[in-house]
Amino acid sequence: MSASITSGTYGHQPVFTGAIRQLVGALFSSRPGSATRFANSVRVRMREANDVRELARSVEMHSPGFAADLYAAASRHEGNPD
């Protein structure tokens, strides 16, 4: 007499298949407005940073240290989107 041992996993999907499918779906099916919102956020940050740079240029002759701080702040602000 021969006995067979089975794991009982035939015909079942692996545990992580559903989670991976959801992750891939979330990555590739972004909301239609999310790219637009991101682009608007980048434009606003660039405009704000340029305003700070303009202020830095206006005080550069009288207060070079303060101007340097403003330039650094503008660069940080522009480079860190929400």
Long-range contacts (C-beta under 8 A, 24 or more apart in sequence): 38-81, 41-81, 41-82, 42-81, 45-77, 45-78, 45-80, 45-81, 46-78, 48-77, 48-78, 49-74, 49-75, 49-77, 49-78, 50-74, 52-77
